Amino acid sequence: MAKGTVFDIQQMTLADGPGVRTTVFLKGCPLRCQWCHNPEGLSPRPQLMVSPNGCAACGACRRVCPSPERCVACGACVKVCPANLRKICGVEYTPEELAELLLADREYLTALGGGVTFSGGEPTLQSEFLLETLALLKPMHRAVETCGYCPEETFLKVIEAVDYVIMDIKHTDSAVHRRYTGVDNAPILSNLELLKKSGKPFRIRVPLIPGVNDSRENLETTARLVAGAPMLEKVELLSYHQTAGAKYSMVGMTYQPEFDVSLPPEQWPECFREKGICCDVL
Amino acid sequence: MTDYISKLKERFIIDKAHHQYRHKPSDPFDLARELSAQEAGDIERSVRRLAWVLKRERPAVYPDEKIVLLRTEPTIPEIYTPEEKEALARQYYIHEQGKVCNVTADYEKLLLVGFEEMTRRLQERRQTLEPNQQDQRRQLLAMEQTLELLTDLAERYRQEALRVGNLSAAARLEWVPAKAPRTFLEALQMLRLIHYGLWASGQYHNTLGRFDQYMYPFLQRDLANGLSEEEALEQLEEFFLCCNKDSDLYPGMQQGDNGQSLVLGGRDERGENQYNLLSSLCLTACRELQLIDPKINLRVHGGTPLSVYEEGTRLTKMGLGFPQYVNDDVVIPCLKGWGYEEKDAVNYSVAACWELIVPGAGMDIPNLDALAFPQMVLEALDDFEAAEDFETGLQAVRKAIFRRAEEMTAGRKPVYMEPAPLLSLMMEGCLEEGRDISLGGRYNNYGFHGTGLATAVDSLAAIEQYVFREKRFTISQLRRMLRDNFEGEEELAHLLRYDGPKLGNDDERADRLAVLLLDWFADSLEGRRNERGGIYRPGTGSAMYYLWHGREMGATPDGRRAGEPLPCNYSPSLFVRTRGPISVVKSFTRPHLDRVANGGPLTIELHNSVFRTPDSIGKVALFVRSFFQLGGHQMQINSVHRETLLAAKAHPEQYKNLIVRVWGWSGYFVELDEAYQDHIIQRAEMTF
């Protein structure tokens, strides 16, 4: 039985699929998008996350630390912080444990037209755990939010196991994609073709990053890639926001994007709308 | 919003230009000394107070306004000297200021007949009295004089309107209040006068009741005669603006705590939905005006369509903190269980905050006192120490609740309130019996708040978990920790505060205790009668007690430190980060709320960006409805605004549950870097 690592479970997510949903964030991602706003989801391993606000510098955390040279995410400091500013980000679950937790809200979520969405990180990175959990959640509406970067076989199994797919297309040019996300987009684009043919209802998301992928040309190409797919519900353009870097310091990382964060991204919903594709700008 | 309304908003709200007409405040006891020297009776004193205020009023009319009347006299004088008040307090229980407050008048009683006809009825009734019915005669005369005084003020306003060339306002005042209004606008003008008259009579927390029901017939008539909805909306918005003209002069605990609440929707005895076009216009008016008054309560029930919740949610989005929702399907059975007749129960309205009262029939005092649940837990610690198991100790909490119920109800001095002749005209039976409403109405029930439920529940759950189940420490060790305010026990304090079972997490270990505590609160008051023959109603509200009780209270077993505030009303503890809104709704609908519906809402805070698309508005509406479908009684959703965010920045430990939508993601506000917090605060300034 595969165990999975989850870095957050959020209730009442309104933008992650139909109805009112609970979103499970699985830890670990094969991509390194420079605009990533969930840096705690990148590493597959549990790690310490520290919120700076409200810290009285009492020193309790330092006094109990057994490994001051290098954090081993033991959690000793978490238990002594009087303001509860520390947590171990990344909790291990068995599929049964996670499913039990989620099934407790089955009736509620179903009544509100929703269900469960698996996001990340990249949920397909823990595909064995994901598939086992999805199988246990059969009575609920299940969705996955994926970057599409995974082996074909995994991708097919996952989309087969869900009712709804949300997939990112970050850039259509492989060189630019590699530069800003660290990986080639070839597997993503070929998985997109599988998704289009799968018969699953899906939604495409494009994070609009200023100067990276917000050109009319890139969005035109994106629109051509998805145009005519019968099960495509809509395309969502998510404008980059300056708050994207908010959590980096909390996991001991530095936010260093190579694009100009102060520029407002261009928005070209008409690229999609002209092709008869519903497009929301969020 | 039309240009005309924008102009009025600019004048009365932004510039407060009308404040120039206000006089200097007077000594509030001047009149009382005069009345005392003359040994005047209390009914006479009440009439003379109104006469004193109205005599000082200097009508001020703007040439363009359609609904006139401004308060120019800031002082509402006392009718008793301080010495007389002390003497009264020795003999009687004086609630708050000793004035009738926090009830809902049946405005139709005057709106449907006009002052002339009402005066005629009063005179007629006076003539049928027996010679020995002096009290009744005095009372009826006082009511009559009150109408005379207000009629005179209206006439002076008419003349002033003529003087400044506002002919249409003058024409309306030629008809109302003497005769029953013919149009919506006349009805609004008359309601404005009556409402003003209540404040000028010393009444406060003057609620507006089921406005969309008693005003609708006037609107319907106009619409049938060709008034457009846009015109109606403009008239309504002007009336709502009027509610904000003098509100800074109204008494209350805080600015804005003035009780100008208004109730919309609901069902009737047959279960028919009573939400109408006027209800909808009221929501639109609030959305456009964005003012603190009137405060909207929306009655919902199983037959309320989702579109009504969506309209409500669009108003919530404005960040005003209303509508507050109330569930007919819980409240009506609860009121009936307490002895309210069916026709009254279905006609309930909301008092100043969230207390449920019956217009025209209820002289209830729903905020007589409060029971602090965490105190009940602290008082049971001795018994927990001696107890072999948790359940035995728990019985001591029940005993403490019953003890406190006895303390709050036994040996009460009778209530005394100053007479309220104008209000009496709009309360059932007062005219017929020649009786003042201060002496009691058809319902004379008293209510108690129950504060800090979550703190108490979390404390008990921690005792069960760590003392009895895991045996991590004993009760005497716990008591030492509480006494020392957790000094030197950081790790255990953290465990209790953050890791224990908490109410709001959909956790049976905590939720079952909430069910018990509220049941016991209801049990403890059952069968008790007050000196007016009424019952005692338990509730889930806190009013300001969540600060007062919190300040006085030592540390509690849930890890709350001494002096920390309790959660407001019916909500999770302030420092508990619950799993989310769904868990909160599930936990908080578990108790038997149909036994404790004195009033007190669950409050949920959502960031205003949650409301940004029509799609998400629809989903929030579904969420709101779910609370009521699961049996919730009252709920208030906040679209969080700048002030809250600033407070959260200064006291992050009290705002752990504050969710902010940052980009395509949600996060906890308190976890963000300062720069991002400031950014969101800035953005909140732009959000309306």
Boltz contact constraints between the chains, C-beta under 6 A:
constraints:
  - contact:
      token1: [A, 11]
      token2: [B, 580]
      max_distance: 6.0
  - contact:
      token1: [A, 11]
      token2: [B, 581]
      max_distance: 6.0
  - contact:
      token1: [A, 11]
      token2: [B, 582]
      max_distance: 6.0
  - contact:
      token1: [A, 12]
      token2: [B, 580]
      max_distance: 6.0
  - contact:
      token1: [A, 12]
      token2: [B, 581]
      max_distance: 6.0
  - contact:
      token1: [A, 12]
      token2: [B, 582]
      max_distance: 6.0
  - contact:
      token1: [A, 14]
      token2: [B, 616]
      max_distance: 6.0
  - contact:
      token1: [A, 14]
      token2: [B, 619]
      max_distance: 6.0
  - contact:
      token1: [A, 20]
      token2: [B, 619]
      max_distance: 6.0
  - contact:
      token1: [A, 20]
      token2: [B, 622]
      max_distance: 6.0
  - contact:
      token1: [A, 20]
      token2: [B, 623]
      max_distance: 6.0
  - contact:
      token1: [A, 37]
      token2: [B, 663]
      max_distance: 6.0
  - contact:
      token1: [A, 37]
      token2: [B, 665]
      max_distance: 6.0
  - contact:
      token1: [A, 51]
      token2: [B, 671]
      max_distance: 6.0
  - contact:
      token1: [A, 53]
      token2: [B, 652]
      max_distance: 6.0
  - contact:
      token1: [A, 53]
      token2: [B, 670]
      max_distance: 6.0
  - contact:
      token1: [A, 54]
      token2: [B, 652]
      max_distance: 6.0
  - contact:
      token1: [A, 54]
      token2: [B, 653]
      max_distance: 6.0
  - contact:
      token1: [A, 60]
      token2: [B, 490]
      max_distance: 6.0
  - contact:
      token1: [A, 79]
      token2: [B, 491]
      max_distance: 6.0
  - contact:
      token1: [A, 79]
      token2: [B, 494]
      max_distance: 6.0
  - contact:
      token1: [A, 80]
      token2: [B, 490]
      max_distance: 6.0
  - contact:
      token1: [A, 80]
      token2: [B, 491]
      max_distance: 6.0
  - contact:
      token1: [A, 82]
      token2: [B, 490]
      max_distance: 6.0
  - contact:
      token1: [A, 83]
      token2: [B, 653]
      max_distance: 6.0
  - contact:
      token1: [A, 84]
      token2: [B, 498]
      max_distance: 6.0
  - contact:
      token1: [A, 105]
      token2: [B, 582]
      max_distance: 6.0
  - contact:
      token1: [A, 112]
      token2: [B, 622]
      max_distance: 6.0
  - contact:
      token1: [A, 238]
      token2: [B, 664]
      max_distance: 6.0
  - contact:
      token1: [A, 241]
      token2: [B, 663]
      max_distance: 6.0
  - contact:
      token1: [A, 243]
      token2: [B, 662]
      max_distance: 6.0
  - contact:
      token1: [A, 243]
      token2: [B, 663]
      max_distance: 6.0
  - contact:
      token1: [A, 243]
      token2: [B, 676]
      max_distance: 6.0
  - contact:
      token1: [A, 246]
      token2: [B, 672]
      max_distance: 6.0
  - contact:
      token1: [A, 246]
      token2: [B, 673]
      max_distance: 6.0
  - contact:
      token1: [A, 246]
      token2: [B, 676]
      max_distance: 6.0
